[in-house]
Each structure stands twice: as structure tokens, then as C-alpha cells.
Amino acid sequence: MRRVAICESGLKENAVGDGGNSYGVLQIHLPSHPLVTKEQALDPLFSIQWAYDKPTSLWTCARKLGVTEW
């Protein structure tokens, strides 16, 4: 997960990407996950816990890095 977070955000808690649609260290794409708030996505602990049971294929960097499980 650390490798993916480095790739996605450079480990920056306040990272914003995808034209203002993805937030936090794991770049949670809010339009794809409407139950996650911007504040939650920017919280590193929340985003890590939230992402843990999601498929790694949701993250572009995971696919690029060949990460298939957390």
C-alpha cells in the first residue's frame, strides 16, 4: 500500500488529483465513491482503512506497479 500511496500522491495527505476529483494519500476518486467525503479522503488513517478491503485494481498506480493485493 505504501508503494501505491507514494505513486499516487507522493505520500502527501492533502494531495488533489484528477481535476479535483481524487483526494488524499491514496487519491480516492470521490465521484466513483460517493459515500466517502472529501474530509474522509484527506484523512490518511481513514483512507488506508477504507482502501484495505477494496480491490487494488481500483488504483492506477497499483496496476502500473503490478500490485495485486495489499
ZABA-263653 format. One record per residue (C-alpha): residue in three letters; x, y, z. Coordinates in steps of 0.1 Angstrom, whole numbers, plus 2048, in hexadecimal, padded with zeros to 3 digits. Example, Ala and Ser with C-alpha at 12.3 -4.5 7.8 and 13.67 -1.06 7.14 Angstrom:
REM ZABA-263653
ala87B7D384E;ser8897F5847;
REM end
This chain:
REM ZABA-263653
met800800800;arg81D817807;arg82B8137E4;val80981B7D5;ala80583A7EC;ile8278477E2;cys81E8437BD;glu7FB8527C1;ser8038707D7;gly8278707E1;leu819869804;lys80A88C806;glu7EC88B81C;asn7DC8A980B;ala7E389E7E7;val7C88A67CE;gly7C78967AB;asp7B188C78E;gly7A68B0789;gly79B8B37AD;asn7898927AF;ser7A287D7C2;tyr7AF8847E5;gly7C987A7FF;val7E6862801;leu7D48477ED;gln7C285F7D6;ile79E8537DD;his78985C7BE;leu76B86C7CE;pro75386A7B0;ser7598447B0;his7548417D6;pro73885A7DF;leu73684D803;val75985A80A;thr75C87F813;lys778895809;glu78289882D;gln783872831;ala79886E812;leu7B188881F;asp7B4875840;pro7D185C83B;leu7C4844856;phe7A1843847;ser7AE83F824;ile7C582282D;gln7AA810840;trp790817825;ala7A780A809;tyr7B27EB81B;asp7957D5811;lys7927E47EE;pro7A17D47CF;thr7C37E27C6;ser7B77E57A2;leu7A58057AC;trp7C68177AD;thr7D882078D;cys7FA81E79F;ala7F27FC7AD;arg7EC7EF78A;lys80C80177D;leu8217F2799;gly8127CF796;val8047D07BA;thr7E87B77BC;glu7E07B77E1;trp7E77CD7FE;
REM end
